[in-house]
Amino acid sequence: MAKGLYEREDAIRLALLSAVAGESIFLLGPPGVGKSLIARRLKHAFADGVSFEYLMSKFSTPDEVFGPVSIKKLKEEDKYERLTDRYLPGANIVFLDEIWKAGPAIQNALLTILNEKIYRNGDEDMRVNIRGIITASNELPARNANLAPIWDRFLIRLEMGNIKKFSNFLNMITDVKDVYEDDIPDNLRLYEEELNKWSALIDKIEIGAEVLNVIQLVKVKFEEHNARVGASGDTIIVHDRRWKKIIRLLRSSAFLNGRQQVDLMDCELMNHCLWSRPSQRELIRKTISDAVEKHGYTLAVNLQMLKKEVKEFEADVDKEIRVRHVISQAQLMPVDDEYFQLELADTKFQGKFITIKQYRQLQIGEQQVVNFYDANQNLVNRIKAAKSAKEHSIEVYHDSKQHTYKLETRLIDTHEVIMKKPHSIVQKYWDERYQQLAGFIGGQLTNMRENEPTQLSQLQSNLFVDTAFAEVVQKNFREVAEHLQALQLRLEQLQFSYTNV
């Protein structure tokens, strides 16, 4: 179906999925991006496909959409009945463009067709055999218009735009293939009998606990978001009927992928079902991704318990092999982060401060000319000096003598760790504890490798979901394995620390 089309694969896939599921799809986009083409190509997938296409306007009448009133029935039987064979009720694939321009009479009739597959023809309820309804518009329904009921009937909502990749654009405008040509082989087409069998099988597809947990969490997050933004904000409203239809869509995806159970990859399809405004899509995408990560595939591993035991083991070893002492040491005390202060016993020497930089350049026994400053940082003396062999002292040469002055210091507490070899009995107990924990973690890792959920091997082959979403689905399982490997490494480092003191 996508042959000869460019960057329209997602729209084709979702249109076919919605048709097999018996649901509808709404395409949002400007004129000329292929919305009607999707509907015409979808018709080719069905062996008995009859299509109906109509461009709505405010002047559209029910006769143009549902068929004209039968004059014969009206005259002979006094019955108001439409001739529907070549109109919407008699079609399998329906495309309604500019749907929001339809009048109330058309909209009301569409509601029962979209929801119950029933058209009220005169005084009789007519069962319609519509497989897929594709609607389109270049705008969303106005919020103040009475269009909410029909808008809610469109399960899949997809925004389409112009081709983005330049090479695809050039190929599209130079391609001479007739994109409306029906070139699907007969053996690939879907028949009515086959589709009916599929429908019964789709209803039997199981919903995994992980998927139900994701849906429940997404629903709760939406309720929390709505409570935060208030009634006047951009609330995300999803009614019960839509959730039920979403489950049918997910089941259809699993069935067409050859599975007996919906998996977490299928949950990505909800991104196309839950938004009402494009501004909501990023929040919805993040909410679904976060929920899938939280309830991703994993095995029963009590990481918190393991982390606690390893941490307690580390604390016991640390307490035994590391003896900590607090030592008070004198350190030079900076003044304004720029000077050291001299302790002057005699007042004859002028200059109470020396810069930190100049003091650190001094060497023992090597005289240099040094600047000395008063309390106001004024230069008051310039004289030879050297670093003293005595700690935190300076030798100053004046009055033909050498004078040693101490610099102001302060006591600083430093922590010293002395490593102590553990007693052999203690070490034996630790070795047993290490073997027990390491063996348990190793067993968990082996269990994860050997009993990896079968769903993980199928993530890359989903027909309707981008393979990039597989990273989100695998994240929880992968992170559990990474946490176990990290604990394994911590244990090895711990054993090395107490056996090599």
N, C-alpha and C positions, 0 to 999 in steps of 0.2 A: 504493500500500500504506500510505502514511503519512497518508492523508486522514482527518481527524477525530482524529488522535493529536497529542499535545502533548509536545515535547521527547523524542520517541522516534525521530526521523529517523535518528540514528546507528545505533541498534539495528536498525531496519528495513533500512538500507543494508548493514550488515555481515552480517545474517542472509541477505539475498538473495545477497550476494557469496559467502558461505561455501557456500550451496546450489549455485550455479553452478559453483564450484570443486570441489564434491563433498566438502566438509569439514564439520566440526562446530563449534558455537559454544556456549560456556557463559556463562550470564547469572547474575551474582551480585547479589542484592538482597533486601530484605525483602518480605514478602507484600504484594500489592496495588499493585505498581508497573508491572504490565503485561507480565510475563515470558511468561505463557501466551498473552497476546493477540498478541505478536510471532509466535509459532509458528502461531497460527490465521490471521493475516493472510498469513503466508508461503505457506500452502497455496493461497491464492487466486491466486498468481502462476503456478501451473502448471495447464495445461489438463486434465491427467490426474492432478491431485493427489489422492492418498488420504492422509489423515492418521491418525496414531495418537498418542493422548495418555494419559499415565498418571502418577498421583501415587504415588511410591514410599513404602514404609514398611518397617519391619524384618520385617513379616509377608508382604510381597509374594512371590509364587511365580512361577517361570518360566512356568507355565500362563497367568497373567494378562497376561504381557508378550509371550510368544512364541507363545501359542496352546495349546489343550488337546491332549492326546494323542488321536489318532484311534483310537477303540475298534474300529472296523471293520477298520482295518489291523492292529491288534494281534491281533484274533480270527482274521481270515481269512488274513493273510499272516505273522503272527508278527513284525510290524515295528513298532518304536517310532518313530512319526512324528507330528509335530504338525500341526494344522490352522492354517495361518499367515495365511490370506487377510485376515482382519479384524484382524490383530495387527501387531506391529512389523515382522516380516520382509516382510509384504505391503504396507507403506505406503511412500509417497514422502517425506512430511514427518513427522518424529517429534519429539514433545516429551515429555521425561521430567523431571518435577518432583521436587525433593528427591532428586537422584540418589545422594547419598552414603548414603542409607538402604537402597539395594539390597543384597541379600545376595550372597555370593560366586558362586553359580551364575548369577545374572543378570549380574553384572559380567564373568565370564569369557566368556560368550556375546557380550556387548557389545563386548569387545575386538576380536574378529575382524571384527565388523560394522563397527566404527569404522575399523579399519585396512585391511581387505581387502575389505569389502563382501560377506562370506561368512558364512552362518549354517549351522552344522552341525545338520541336521535328521535325527535318527536316524543312519543310517550314510551319509548323502549330504551333500555340500556344496552348499548352496543359494545361488545368486547373488541377492543382494537388490538392489532398484532404489531404494535410499534416496538421495534428492537432498540432503536436509539433516537433520541431527540437532541439535536444540536441547535443551540440558539446562540446568537451573536449580537454584539452592539459595540459601538465605539465609545460608549459611556456606561456608567453604572446607573441603576435606578435612583431617581431623586429621593432623598430621605423623607421629604414631605409628601411624596406621592403614595397612593394606595397600592403599592406594588410588592410589599413585603411577602404576601402569601406565595405569589408565583416565583419571586426571587429565591425563596427558601426551598422551592422544589428542585432547583438545579443543584445536583449533588457535587459535581466537579466544576470548578471555576478556574479557568486558565487564561492568563494574560499573554497575548501574542504581540510581537513587534516586528520591525524590519529585520532583515538578515544582518547579523553583526560581523561575521567573519568576512573579510574582503574577498578572499579567494572563493568563498561560497557565493558571494554576491555576483562576481564576474561569471562564475559557472552558470548561475541562474539566468542572467540576462542574455547569455550567448547560447544556452541550451535550446535546441530546436525540437526536442521531444514534446509530444502532445501530452501534457500532464493530466488531461481529462480522459485519456484513452483507457479502456478497460483491458488490462493485460495480465490479470491474475489468472493463473491456470485453474481449470474447473476442479481439479482434484484437491485444491487448497480452499475452495469456497466452503462456507458454512451453510448447512441445510437446516431447515426448520425442525426436522425430526431429531437431528443431532443436538441442536441447541436446547430442545426440550429435555433431552436426556442429561445434558450438561447442567441444566438448571436444578434438577433433582439432586445431582451429585454435589453441586456447589453448596446446597443446604446442609450437606453432611460433613463439610470441612470443619475440622476442630479449631477452636480458638485457644491457643496456649495461655497458661497462667501469666507469662511475661507480658503478652499482648494486652490482656485484660488489666493488668497492673498499670501498664503505660496509659491506657485509655482513662482509667480511674484517676491517675495522677494528673493528666492533662486537664481533665474536667475540673478537678479541685483547683489547679493553678489558674484556670480561667475565672473561676468564682472569686478567688483571692484578688485577681487583677481587677475585676469588675467592682469589687468592694472598695479598692483603693481609688479608682478613677471616678467613681460615683456615676449616677444615672446620666449626667450631662457629658461624661467623658467618652472615650472611644472604647466602649464595652464590646466584648466578644460574646455574642449570644448564640448558643448552639442548643436547639431543642431536641427532645427525646427521639422524634422521628428521624432527624438527621443522623444521630448516632446509630440508630438501627440500620439505616441505609449504608452508613460507612462500613458496618460489619459485613453487609452483603458484598460491598465492593472489595473488602480485604479478602473475603472468602473466594471471590471470583479471581482475584490476583493469584492466590495460592493454588487454586485449581488449574489455571492456565499455565502456571509454572510447574505443574506436575507434582504438587505436594498434597498431602492429606491434612496439613495443619498450617494455619496462618503463622508467619514468623515476623520477627521484628523489622525486617527489611520492608515488609508490606506496610508497616505503620507510617512510612514516609509519605504514602499516598494521602494521608490525612492533611498534609500541607495544602492540597488542592481542594479540600472539602470544608475547611473551617473558617476561611476569611470572608468578610463581607466588604472590606475596604483594603486596597493595596497597602495602606499604611500599617495594617495589622499583620502582614505576612511575616515580617522578620521576628516579631514577638512569638508568633505561632510556631515558626520554624525552630526557634531556640527552645521553646517549651517542649516540643516533641523530642528534639535531640537530647535535651537534659533528662527527660523521662526515660528514653530508651537507654541512655548511659547508666542511669540508676538501676534499671531493672534488666540490664543486659544479661546475656547467657553466662552463667557461672555454675560452679558446683558448691556444695555446702562446705565452706571453709570459714572457720571462726577466726578471722584475722585479728580481731580485737583481743581475743584470748591469747593468741600466739604472741602478739606484740607486747602484751602485758608480761608474759612469762619471760620473754627475752630481755625486756627492760629490767625486770627484777633480778635476773641472772647477772646482767651487767652491773647493777648496783651492788650486789653481793661481792662480786669480784673486785670491783673498784675499791670498796671499803676495806677489803682485806689486803690488797697488794700495794695500795697507794697510801702512804703515811704523810699527812699534810702538816706542815709547821708554818707558823706565822712569825716572821722575822721583821723587827723594826730597824730600819736603816736610815742614816742621815743622808739627805739629798739637798743639793743647792736649791735655794728658794728664789725663783725669779721675781723681779719687781717690774710690774707693767709689761711682762713678757719680753723685756728688752735688756734689763740690767741685773747684775749681781751686786749685793751690798756688802761693804767691808765692815768688820767689827773693829772699830778704832778705839784703842785704849788711850792713846795720847791724842790730843787735839791739835798738835802742831802740823800734822799732815793734812793738806787740803785735798779734798776729793773723797767722797764717800761711796761713789758708784763707778762701776766699770761695765762696759757693754758685754753682753753674753757672747757675742760674736768674737770680740777681741780677746776675751779671756780664753776661749776655746782654741785660739790660734797660738797661745803661749806654750812654750816647751820648758821643761825643767833644765835650769842652768843656762838657758839661752836668753840673754837680755834683749828686750825690744822696747821701743818707745811706746808708751801706753797713755791713753787719754783718761783722765779721771774727772768725774762730774759731781756737782753738788745736788742737793735734794730737788732743786728746780730744773735739773738736767742742763745746767750751764757748765761749759767746760772751764774748770778751775785749775787744772794741773796737767802737765804733759811731761812725763818722766819715765826713766827706764825701769822695767820690771820683768819678772820671769815667774813661771809657775813653780810653786814650792813643792818639795818632795813630800811635805806633810799634806794629808788629804784636805781638799777644799780650802787651800791657802794660796797666798800670793806673796812673792818677795819683791819689795819696793826699795829702790836705792835713792836715799836722800839724806842730807846732812852728812855726807861722806860715809854713810853706814848702810848696812843691809837690814831692812826691817821686814818681819814676817807678819802678815795680817790674815786672820781667818775670814772666810766669807760666811754670811748668814746662811744657816741650813734649817731644815725641818725634818721631822721623823716621818718616814713613810713605811707602812706595813706591806711587806711582800710575802707571798705564799710560796713555799717551797715544798715540792713533792719528792719524797724518797720512796723508791720502789723496794718492796719487800717480798721475798720469795715465799709462797704459801707453804704451809705444812703439808707433808705428803698425804696425810689422811684427808685434808681439805681438798687437795688437788685431785685425789681419787674420786671424791664425791662430785666435784665439778665435772670431771671427765664423764662420769655416768650421766650427769644431768645434760651435758652437751650431746652425748650420743642419743639420748632419748629425744631431745628437741630436734636435733638435726635429722634423725631418722623419721620423725613425724612429718617435718617439713618436706623432706625428700619424697616421702610417700604421697603427700598431697600433690606435689608437682607431677609425679608419675601418674597419679590418678587423673589429673587434668589433661595430661597428654594422651592417655589411653582412652579416656572417656569424654573426649571433647564433644560437645553437642553437635549432632549431625547438621543442624541448621547452619553452622559456621562454614561448612564446606560448600554451601549453596549460595552464599551471599553474593558472589560475583556474577551470578547468572540470572538475576531477576529481570524479567522482560520489561517491567514497567518502572523500575526505580534505578536512578543513577548509581553506579557502583561506588561512588565516593561516599555514599551513606553507610557502606559496609564498615568504614572506619569507626563510625559512631556505634554501630551494633557490636563490634568486637571489643570496644574500649574497656568495658567492665571486665570481661573475661581476661583480656590481656593485662589489665592493671592488677588483678588478683595474682596472676602468675608473677608479675614484676615485684609485687610486695613480698611474695614468698621467697623469691630469689634474693631480694634485699635482706630479708631476715636470715637467710642461709649464709650470706656473706658476713653479716654482723656476728653471727655465731662463730664463724671461722676466725674472724679477727679477734674475738674475745678469747677463744682457746689459745691462739698464738700469744696473746698478751700475758696470760698467766703461766704459760709453759716456758716462756723465754724471758723471765725477769732477770 
